[in-house]
């Protein structure tokens, strides 16, 4: 396997591993009752009505 392709494969796997890690941390925060971090909460509130997501405004951590 050429070195460039190996580096590409490693980068691809690392990217997906990091995405899965971030998603699992967010799920753990929600399950633990700590809610979403400010950045994600604000992004959701900007795009969706609060009633849809059951996110109360002013409850950021």
C-alpha positions in Angstrom: 0.0 0.0 0.0 1.5 3.4 -0.9 2.3 5.7 1.9 -0.1 8.4 0.7 -3.0 6.0 0.7 -2.1 4.7 4.2 -2.0 8.3 5.5 -5.4 8.9 3.9 -6.9 5.8 5.5 -5.5 6.7 8.9 -6.9 10.2 8.7 -10.3 8.8 7.6 -10.4 6.4 10.6 -9.2 9.1 13.0 -11.9 11.6 11.8 -14.7 9.1 12.3 -13.3 8.0 15.7 -13.3 11.6 16.9 -16.9 12.2 15.6 -18.1 9.2 17.4 -16.3 10.3 20.6 -17.9 13.8 20.4 -21.4 12.3 19.9 -21.0 9.9 22.8 -19.9 12.7 25.1 -23.0 14.7 24.1 -25.2 11.7 24.7 -23.6 11.1 28.1 -24.2 14.8 29.1 -27.9 14.6 28.1 -28.4 11.2 29.9 -26.7 12.5 33.0 -29.1 15.4 33.1 -26.5 18.1 32.5 -28.1 19.1 29.3 -26.3 20.3 26.2 -23.2 22.5 26.2 -23.9 26.2 25.4 -22.7 26.0 21.8 -24.9 23.1 20.8 -27.9 24.3 22.8 -27.7 27.7 21.1 -27.3 26.2 17.7 -30.5 24.1 18.3 -32.5 27.0 19.6 -31.5 29.1 16.6 -32.7 26.5 14.2 -35.7 24.9 15.9 -38.5 26.1 18.2 -37.8 25.4 21.9 -41.0 23.4 22.3 -39.9 21.0 19.5 -36.6 20.1 21.3 -37.9 20.4 24.9 -35.1 22.8 25.6 -35.9 25.5 28.0 -34.3 28.8 27.3 -31.9 30.1 30.0 -30.9 26.6 31.2 -27.4 26.6 29.6 -24.6 25.3 31.8 
